[in-house]
């Protein structure tokens, strides 16, 4: 049996260099690879292109990389919670490519499946379609979107085994599964790492063939972007 485990996050990030393109899973602050992001900040790698549904908040998630000016380009669908992101974008310090959320997910899945491109109706007739091929199918216009090309995918799962099989919990099962296998190297950090064969095959969300490296993370904060509670009378 092939074991994908590495000792720690530092070993998991072996080969990371300046100028690379990364996919980072998560939705808001849910299911983000906290350990990998912290290690990237510590490494000081720069000129990065980051593909993520969002850009974290100012002091957490990808916001930490933005604060250190390590990101050159963000490819996202939602960035409304990050003041520093907004400042860098409006000042021209950061290159930003806003992508419809469904298109972003499909560009991940296309890369995962080995498809170079696909047609989608999302964005036709808007700035999203500028410079892209369009085509009519059954009386409806579509835009040709190319699959992502990334060096590393960093994902976070609830539980995984030594063979790289992953189980996600709750809304962390969003962009994480689609990014597994969608880059040259997929690194999975998990809250719980178990021996191969211990996971119920019927509960596995992503098979280990899509993962190259896996390690057990630690000290997860699991922050909430906007916490709203009911007032007690």
DRENDO-1510 file (C-alpha; in Angstrom, 1 decimal, always signed):
<recs>
REC; n; res; u; v; w
REC; 1; UNK; +0.0; +0.0; +0.0 .
REC; 2; UNK; +1.2; +3.5; -0.8 .
REC; 3; UNK; +1.4; +5.8; +2.2 .
REC; 4; UNK; +1.0; +9.5; +1.5 .
REC; 5; UNK; +1.8; +10.7; +5.1 .
REC; 6; UNK; +4.4; +13.3; +5.8 .
REC; 7; UNK; +5.7; +14.3; +9.2 .
REC; 8; UNK; +4.6; +17.9; +9.3 .
REC; 9; UNK; +3.5; +20.9; +7.3 .
REC; 10; UNK; +7.1; +21.9; +6.5 .
REC; 11; UNK; +7.6; +18.5; +4.8 .
REC; 12; UNK; +4.2; +18.8; +3.1 .
REC; 13; UNK; +5.3; +22.2; +1.5 .
REC; 14; UNK; +8.5; +20.9; +0.1 .
REC; 15; UNK; +9.0; +22.3; -3.4 .
REC; 16; UNK; +7.0; +25.4; -2.9 .
REC; 17; UNK; +8.7; +28.4; -4.6 .
REC; 18; UNK; +8.2; +32.1; -5.4 .
REC; 19; UNK; +5.9; +32.7; -8.3 .
REC; 20; UNK; +3.8; +29.6; -8.1 .
REC; 21; UNK; +0.1; +29.2; -8.5 .
REC; 22; UNK; -1.8; +27.7; -5.5 .
REC; 23; UNK; -5.4; +26.5; -5.0 .
REC; 24; UNK; -6.7; +26.9; -1.5 .
REC; 25; UNK; -9.9; +25.2; -0.3 .
REC; 26; UNK; -12.5; +26.6; +2.0 .
REC; 27; UNK; -15.6; +28.8; +1.9 .
REC; 28; UNK; -15.3; +32.0; +3.9 .
REC; 29; UNK; -13.3; +30.8; +6.9 .
REC; 30; UNK; -14.9; +27.4; +6.9 .
REC; 31; UNK; -12.6; +24.5; +5.9 .
REC; 32; UNK; -9.5; +26.6; +5.1 .
REC; 33; UNK; -6.1; +24.9; +5.3 .
REC; 34; UNK; -5.0; +27.0; +8.3 .
REC; 35; UNK; -1.7; +25.1; +8.9 .
REC; 36; UNK; -0.6; +25.4; +5.3 .
REC; 37; UNK; -1.4; +29.1; +5.1 .
REC; 38; UNK; +0.5; +29.8; +8.3 .
REC; 39; UNK; +3.5; +27.9; +7.0 .
REC; 40; UNK; +3.4; +29.8; +3.7 .
REC; 41; UNK; +3.4; +33.1; +5.6 .
REC; 42; UNK; +6.4; +31.9; +7.7 .
REC; 43; UNK; +8.3; +30.7; +4.5 .
REC; 44; UNK; +7.9; +34.2; +3.0 .
REC; 45; UNK; +7.3; +33.0; -0.5 .
REC; 46; UNK; +6.1; +35.8; -2.7 .
REC; 47; UNK; +4.7; +36.7; -6.2 .
REC; 48; UNK; +2.0; +34.0; -5.7 .
REC; 49; UNK; -1.2; +33.5; -7.7 .
REC; 50; UNK; -3.9; +32.2; -5.3 .
REC; 51; UNK; -7.1; +30.5; -6.5 .
REC; 52; UNK; -9.7; +30.6; -3.7 .
REC; 53; UNK; -13.4; +31.3; -3.4 .
REC; 54; UNK; -12.6; +34.1; -1.1 .
REC; 55; UNK; -9.6; +36.0; +0.4 .
REC; 56; UNK; -10.1; +35.4; +4.1 .
REC; 57; UNK; -10.3; +38.3; +6.5 .
REC; 58; UNK; -7.7; +40.9; +7.3 .
REC; 59; UNK; -6.0; +39.0; +10.1 .
REC; 60; UNK; -6.8; +35.3; +9.2 .
REC; 61; UNK; -6.8; +33.0; +6.3 .
REC; 62; UNK; -5.4; +34.3; +3.0 .
REC; 63; UNK; -5.6; +37.8; +4.6 .
REC; 64; UNK; -2.3; +36.9; +6.3 .
REC; 65; UNK; -0.6; +36.4; +3.0 .
REC; 66; UNK; -2.1; +39.6; +1.6 .
REC; 67; UNK; -0.9; +41.5; +4.7 .
REC; 68; UNK; +2.7; +40.4; +4.0 .
REC; 69; UNK; +2.3; +41.3; +0.3 .
REC; 70; UNK; +3.1; +37.7; -0.7 .
REC; 71; UNK; +0.2; +37.5; -3.2 .
REC; 72; UNK; +0.6; +39.0; -6.7 .
REC; 73; UNK; -2.8; +37.8; -8.1 .
REC; 74; UNK; -6.0; +36.6; -6.6 .
REC; 75; UNK; -8.5; +34.5; -8.6 .
REC; 76; UNK; -11.7; +34.6; -6.5 .
REC; 77; UNK; -15.5; +34.9; -6.6 .
REC; 78; UNK; -16.1; +36.7; -3.4 .
REC; 79; UNK; -13.8; +39.1; -1.5 .
REC; 80; UNK; -16.1; +41.3; +0.5 .
REC; 81; UNK; -14.8; +40.6; +4.0 .
REC; 82; UNK; -11.2; +41.8; +3.5 .
REC; 83; UNK; -10.4; +45.5; +3.8 .
REC; 84; UNK; -6.7; +45.0; +2.9 .
REC; 85; UNK; -7.7; +43.1; -0.2 .
REC; 86; UNK; -9.9; +46.0; -1.2 .
REC; 87; UNK; -7.2; +48.5; -0.6 .
REC; 88; UNK; -4.6; +46.6; -2.6 .
REC; 89; UNK; -7.0; +46.0; -5.5 .
REC; 90; UNK; -8.1; +49.7; -5.7 .
REC; 91; UNK; -4.5; +50.9; -5.5 .
REC; 92; UNK; -3.3; +48.6; -8.2 .
REC; 93; UNK; -1.0; +46.7; -5.9 .
REC; 94; UNK; -2.9; +43.4; -6.5 .
REC; 95; UNK; -4.0; +41.8; -9.7 .
REC; 96; UNK; -7.6; +40.5; -9.3 .
REC; 97; UNK; -9.6; +38.2; -11.5 .
REC; 98; UNK; -13.2; +37.9; -10.3 .
REC; 99; UNK; -14.9; +34.7; -11.4 .
REC; 100; UNK; -18.5; +33.6; -11.0 .
REC; 101; UNK; -18.6; +31.1; -8.2 .
REC; 102; UNK; -20.0; +28.2; -10.2 .
REC; 103; UNK; -17.4; +28.9; -12.9 .
REC; 104; UNK; -14.6; +28.9; -10.4 .
REC; 105; UNK; -15.8; +25.5; -9.0 .
REC; 106; UNK; -16.1; +24.1; -12.5 .
REC; 107; UNK; -12.6; +25.3; -13.5 .
REC; 108; UNK; -11.4; +23.3; -10.5 .
REC; 109; UNK; -13.4; +20.2; -11.5 .
REC; 110; UNK; -12.2; +20.4; -15.1 .
REC; 111; UNK; -8.6; +20.5; -14.0 .
REC; 112; UNK; -9.3; +17.5; -11.6 .
REC; 113; UNK; -10.9; +15.5; -14.5 .
REC; 114; UNK; -8.2; +16.4; -17.0 .
REC; 115; UNK; -10.5; +18.5; -19.2 .
REC; 116; UNK; -8.8; +21.6; -20.8 .
REC; 117; UNK; -11.9; +23.7; -21.0 .
REC; 118; UNK; -15.7; +23.8; -20.9 .
REC; 119; UNK; -18.6; +26.0; -22.0 .
REC; 120; UNK; -20.8; +27.8; -19.5 .
REC; 121; UNK; -23.6; +30.4; -19.9 .
REC; 122; UNK; -22.4; +32.3; -16.8 .
REC; 123; UNK; -20.9; +35.7; -17.7 .
REC; 124; UNK; -22.0; +35.9; -21.3 .
REC; 125; UNK; -22.5; +39.5; -22.3 .
REC; 126; UNK; -20.5; +40.8; -19.4 .
REC; 127; UNK; -16.9; +41.8; -18.7 .
REC; 128; UNK; -16.3; +38.1; -17.7 .
REC; 129; UNK; -16.6; +37.1; -21.3 .
REC; 130; UNK; -14.3; +39.7; -22.8 .
REC; 131; UNK; -11.6; +38.2; -25.0 .
REC; 132; UNK; -13.0; +34.7; -24.6 .
REC; 133; UNK; -14.5; +32.4; -27.3 .
REC; 134; UNK; -18.3; +32.2; -27.3 .
REC; 135; UNK; -20.6; +29.7; -29.0 .
REC; 136; UNK; -24.3; +29.1; -29.4 .
REC; 137; UNK; -25.9; +25.8; -28.2 .
REC; 138; UNK; -29.6; +25.2; -28.7 .
REC; 139; UNK; -30.3; +28.9; -29.0 .
REC; 140; UNK; -28.3; +29.9; -25.9 .
REC; 141; UNK; -24.9; +31.6; -25.8 .
REC; 142; UNK; -22.0; +30.1; -23.9 .
REC; 143; UNK; -18.5; +31.2; -22.9 .
REC; 144; UNK; -15.5; +29.0; -23.2 .
REC; 145; UNK; -13.6; +28.8; -19.9 .
REC; 146; UNK; -10.3; +27.1; -19.5 .
REC; 147; UNK; -9.5; +24.8; -16.6 .
REC; 148; UNK; -7.1; +26.1; -13.9 .
REC; 149; UNK; -3.5; +25.2; -14.0 .
REC; 150; UNK; -1.9; +25.1; -10.5 .
REC; 151; UNK; +1.3; +23.9; -8.9 .
REC; 152; UNK; -0.2; +23.0; -5.5 .
REC; 153; UNK; -3.6; +22.4; -4.1 .
REC; 154; UNK; -3.9; +22.9; -0.3 .
REC; 155; UNK; -7.1; +21.4; +1.2 .
REC; 156; UNK; -8.4; +20.8; +4.7 .
REC; 157; UNK; -10.5; +17.7; +5.7 .
REC; 158; UNK; -12.0; +16.5; +8.9 .
REC; 159; UNK; -10.5; +13.0; +8.7 .
REC; 160; UNK; -8.1; +11.2; +6.5 .
REC; 161; UNK; -6.1; +8.0; +6.4 .
REC; 162; UNK; -2.5; +7.2; +5.5 .
REC; 163; UNK; -3.5; +6.4; +1.9 .
REC; 164; UNK; -4.8; +9.9; +1.4 .
REC; 165; UNK; -8.6; +9.1; +1.5 .
REC; 166; UNK; -10.5; +12.1; +2.9 .
REC; 167; UNK; -13.8; +12.8; +4.7 .
REC; 168; UNK; -15.0; +16.4; +5.0 .
REC; 169; UNK; -17.5; +17.7; +7.5 .
REC; 170; UNK; -20.3; +20.1; +7.0 .
REC; 171; UNK; -19.8; +23.1; +4.8 .
REC; 172; UNK; -16.1; +22.4; +4.5 .
REC; 173; UNK; -17.2; +20.0; +1.8 .
REC; 174; UNK; -17.4; +22.9; -0.7 .
REC; 175; UNK; -14.3; +23.8; -2.8 .
REC; 176; UNK; -12.0; +21.4; -1.0 .
REC; 177; UNK; -13.1; +18.2; -2.9 .
REC; 178; UNK; -13.0; +19.9; -6.3 .
REC; 179; UNK; -9.4; +21.1; -5.7 .
REC; 180; UNK; -8.1; +17.6; -4.8 .
REC; 181; UNK; -6.2; +16.4; -7.8 .
REC; 182; UNK; -6.7; +19.6; -9.6 .
REC; 183; UNK; -3.0; +20.7; -9.3 .
REC; 184; UNK; +0.3; +19.1; -9.8 .
REC; 185; UNK; +0.6; +18.3; -6.1 .
REC; 186; UNK; -2.3; +18.1; -3.6 .
REC; 187; UNK; -1.5; +18.6; +0.0 .
REC; 188; UNK; -4.3; +17.6; +2.5 .
REC; 189; UNK; -4.2; +18.6; +6.2 .
REC; 190; UNK; -6.6; +16.8; +8.4 .
REC; 191; UNK; -7.9; +17.1; +12.0 .
REC; 192; UNK; -7.6; +13.3; +12.5 .
REC; 193; UNK; -5.2; +11.0; +10.7 .
REC; 194; UNK; -6.0; +7.3; +11.0 .
REC; 195; UNK; -4.4; +4.1; +9.6 .
REC; 196; UNK; -5.3; +2.9; +6.1 .
REC; 197; UNK; -8.4; +0.7; +6.1 .
REC; 198; UNK; -10.0; +2.3; +9.2 .
REC; 199; UNK; -12.3; +4.6; +7.3 .
REC; 200; UNK; -15.6; +3.3; +6.1 .
REC; 201; UNK; -15.3; +3.2; +2.2 .
REC; 202; UNK; -18.9; +4.3; +1.9 .
REC; 203; UNK; -18.2; +7.5; +3.8 .
REC; 204; UNK; -15.1; +8.6; +1.9 .
REC; 205; UNK; -15.6; +11.8; -0.1 .
REC; 206; UNK; -12.3; +11.9; -2.0 .
REC; 207; UNK; -10.2; +8.8; -2.7 .
REC; 208; UNK; -6.5; +8.9; -2.0 .
REC; 209; UNK; -5.5; +8.8; -5.7 .
REC; 210; UNK; -6.2; +12.6; -5.8 .
REC; 211; UNK; -3.9; +13.3; -2.9 .
REC; 212; UNK; -0.1; +13.3; -2.9 .
REC; 213; UNK; +0.7; +14.4; +0.7 .
REC; 214; UNK; -1.3; +14.2; +3.9 .
REC; 215; UNK; -0.5; +15.3; +7.4 .
REC; 216; UNK; -2.3; +15.9; +10.7 .
REC; 217; UNK; -2.8; +19.5; +11.4 .
REC; 218; UNK; -3.0; +21.2; +14.8 .
REC; 219; UNK; -4.3; +24.2; +16.7 .
REC; 220; UNK; -7.2; +24.9; +14.4 .
REC; 221; UNK; -9.1; +28.1; +15.3 .
REC; 222; UNK; -12.1; +27.6; +13.0 .
REC; 223; UNK; -13.1; +31.2; +13.2 .
REC; 224; UNK; -16.5; +32.5; +12.2 .
REC; 225; UNK; -16.5; +35.5; +9.8 .
REC; 226; UNK; -19.6; +37.2; +11.1 .
REC; 227; UNK; -21.0; +35.8; +14.4 .
REC; 228; UNK; -24.6; +36.7; +15.0 .
REC; 229; UNK; -26.3; +35.6; +18.2 .
REC; 230; UNK; -29.8; +36.2; +19.5 .
REC; 231; UNK; -30.2; +38.8; +22.3 .
REC; 232; UNK; -31.4; +37.3; +25.6 .
REC; 233; UNK; -34.3; +39.3; +27.1 .
</recs>
